[in-house]
Amino acid sequence: MEETLEAGLARLFGGALKPAGVAAAPTAALGDGRAADLARRAAESYRRAIEAQRAGDWARYGEELTRLGEMLRQLQEAVGSRGAQSR
């Protein structure tokens, strides 16, 4: 188990972590706050998945990972589509 959400997500989804000195795009630049809401919901789903894992509730764990994956896909679409608009 990783010590941070970012490290856990990177491990789970095969992504690389950005060095600490590299700042992410400010949420305000994303406009309507949809990305911020999706990120908050993803973090909450991750927390619930970890709770389920610790409790040995593998059905709930799987459900939360499915939710997390969907939220991350939506977040990627929201950020990606806005990033393409600003270029």
LINKA-V908317 format. One line per field, one symbol per residue. ss: DSSP state (~ for helix, > for strand, _ for the rest). psi: psi as a letter, one per 20 degrees, with the letter a starting at -180 (. if undefined). A space follows every 50 residues. Layout:
ss=???
psi=???
This chain:
ss=____~~~~~~~~~_____________~~~~___~~~~~~~~~~~~~~~~~ ~~~~~__~~~~~~~~~~~~~~~~~~~~~~~~~~~~~_
psi=pqhqgghgggggjjrqqqqhioqrpqhhijdijgggghgghghghgghgg ggghijnhghggghhggggghhgggggggghhhhhi.
